[in-house]
Amino acid sequence: MVEASNTKGTQKDGILATLEWQDEVAVVTICRPQRRNAVNHATLLLLKQFQEEARGRARVLVLTGEGEGFCAGADLTGVEDEEFGSALFATLHGLTLLPCITLAAVHGYALGAGTQLAVACDLRVATPSSVFGIPAAKLGLAVDQWTIERVAGECGGAIARNMLLGTSTYSGEQLHTQGAVHKLGMLSDALEWARYLATLAPITIAAHKRGLEAAAEKIVNDAAFEALRAQAWASADAHEGRTAFLEKRTARFTGN
């Protein structure tokens, strides 16, 4: 089932982003094709709002861009604003805090903030010719420490150094060979994968996701992870999973 798009923006800027529901898959689309989907402060606030609307309902959130590209970076008319940096960090960090899987569906350019959004997601599908990079050194800007650690963790230290220090770009195909892009394909392929991911046990996903984030944060004994892990083992879904395995059928997880 596909619900009508929930679209929001300002009268001046028009529609900035949309939220569309496909059953338990939330599809968030950046809608500034006239700016190659470069994000401004208002767009980031809307993306964060959509994250909160997806919390507790979505099993997968797919992030993509309208038109010919994913996101060409930050709209340079507003990046000097301190509020922009705060909104960008809140949006990036928010993707990691959602209990559901976040999946970036990348095509065309994913530069600067585009790469930041992509690596903040748990999983990535990209077209072979899509372009990733962080050209901040060409602009006299510097990304935050969290982004540096995230890019290094998701793409590897050597690629992160070349992106950040050499301002080099990488294609989706190149990053796929390195494991930083998990599948090659279009938005349709990402949505097909998302539909499968949405059938997995949501409490287990939330636990594993928190465990991965704790590992990235170098937290050895994370209370939030242990609570989610205990919840998963005690859940009705755990019983359903074992029963379905013994009965040789597909498990039907409810999140309870």
Secondary structure as UniProt FT lines:
FT   STRAND          6..10
FT   TURN            11..13
FT   STRAND          14..22
FT   TURN            23..24
FT   STRAND          25..30
FT   HELIX           33..35
FT   TURN            36..37
FT   HELIX           41..54
FT   TURN            55..57
FT   STRAND          60..65
FT   TURN            67..68
FT   TURN            76..80
FT   HELIX           82..97
FT   STRAND          101..106
FT   STRAND          109..111
FT   HELIX           113..120
FT   STRAND          123..126
FT   TURN            128..129
FT   STRAND          131..133
FT   HELIX           136..138
FT   TURN            139..140
FT   HELIX           145..155
FT   HELIX           157..164
FT   STRAND          170..171
FT   HELIX           172..178
FT   STRAND          183..184
FT   HELIX           187..197
FT   TURN            198..199
FT   HELIX           202..216
FT   TURN            217..218
FT   HELIX           223..233
FT   HELIX           236..246
FT   TURN            247..248
//
